[in-house]
Amino acid sequence: MADDLLAGYLRARRARLRPGDVGLPGGAGRRRVTGLRREEVALLAGISADYYLRLEQGRGGTPSHQVLQALARALRLDDAATAYLTSLAAPAASEDTATPATGEHVPPSVENLVRLLPLPAFVTGRNFDVLTANRGASLISPELSTGKNRLRSFFLVGSEKDLYRDWPATAARFVAVVRDTVGRGAARPDFLELVAELSERSAVFRQLWDRHDVVTRDTELALLRHPVAGPLRLHLERLTIAGMPEQALVIYHPTAGSDDARRLADLLGPAGS
């Protein structure tokens, strides 16, 4: 299945490039393929066309580091995309991708921290389920509540689409972050089931997932159009929980002293937790 992920990624990235993007002539006749031909990628990477074909068919085994770097250059991948390509080709870890996720449990100390935080905060699991959340998070959105799934909520719930001032751009980044975060875990049956459901129910998700874009998690801004607080510009931090690498503590926080801080404080009220 990991070979399938690598093959799918190579096909998707090849389809995104045109000959002119990589300094190749476009050809006089009509091209019958979208993007570069396999032979063109092989030429640019300095590998045989037969070997590249086998990689795209999931039959190429584990490419060497040198081959992966050559493919990254040929496909014009940035640092994040190159790291993702390398992770897909890495030897399988101890995780059994054939076993669906069982119940996930947030460490009690983290549960306590989430309750005590005076800012909106919640914890997500390996499939982006909300495992625990505080009152502030639910005031930002009822979908930020224990038991909800962030991907289902974001793409299938109308109020979530209304919440974000630039929902299309946020959606594209969210899916790219998911791609990078899940990595080889996209082969897990439980995650495949979630992707299949969303692909069937949301054309936007399906199109974004098929693009195979990746972007690393870093500090980002959530530009919200809150029905009570009005416009909010909040920093969004995702922090990995020690000992729980598939869980993340997510915290929304405003710039100190800003109008956003005042509006968020008014929304949270005296309890603030």
Residue, then its C-alpha position, 0 to 999 in steps of 0.5 A: m500500500a505504501d508503494d501505491l501512495l508513492a505511485g499516486y504521488l508521482r503520477a499527481r505531481r507529473a500531471r501538474l507540470r508542463p514541458g515548458d515548466v522544466g525547460l523541455p520543448g512542448g512538441a509540435g503535435r497535440r500531447r495525449v497526456t496531461g502534464l509531462r510524459r513518464e519518459e520526460v520525467a525519467l530523462l530529467a531524473g537521469i533514470s531509465a524510463d522502465y524503472y520510472l514506469r515501475l515506480e508509478q505502477g507501485r512495482g519499483g520497490t524502495p528507491s534510493h535516496q539519490v533517486l528520490q532527490a533526482l525525482a524531486r528535482a525533476l518534478r520541481l518539488d519544494d522542501a516540504a514536498t521532497a520530505y513527503l516524497t521521501s517519507l512515502a518511500a521510507p521502509a515501513a515502520s513498526e505501525d501495522t497499517a492493516t489494523p484500524a485505529t482503536g479508541e484513542h485516549v488523551p493523557p489525563s494531564v493534557e485533559n486537565l490542561v485543556r480545561l484550565l486554558p483560558l483560550p479556545a483549545f482542543v485535542t485531535g487524534r490521528n484521523f482528526d477526531v476531536l478527542t477533548a475540547n474546552r468551553g472556549a473551543s465550542l464557543i468558536s464553533p459547536e463543531l469543536s466538540t468532543g466526538k466531532n471529526r474536523l475533516r467531516s465538519f469542515f467539508l460537510v457542515g454549512s456553518e463551518k463554511d460560513l465561519y471562515r472568511d476565505w473558506p476555499a483557501t483554508a480548505a486547500r491548506f487544510v487538506a495539504v496539511v492533512r496529506d503531510t501529517v498523515g503521510r504513510g498513515a493514509a494507507r490505514p483502513d480507517f483513514l481510507e474509509l474517511v477519505a472515501e466518505l468525504s470524496e463521495r460527499s464533497a466534490v471540493f475535498r475530492q478535488l483537493w485530495d487528488r491534487h496531492d499537495v502537501v504543506t508542513r504544519d506551522t503557525e497559521l492565521a485563522l480568519l474567522r467571521h464569527p456569528v457573535a464576536g464578528p471578525l476574528r484574526l486568531h493565531l492557530e498553534r498545533l502542538t504535538i503531545a509528548g508520547m502521543p505523536e499522532q495527537a495534537l493540542v490546538i490552541y487559538h490565540p489573538t495578538a495581545g492588546s488587539d481588537d481581536a483579543r478584546r472581541l475574543a474576551d467578550l465572547l468567552g466571558p468571565a469564565g474564559s475556559 
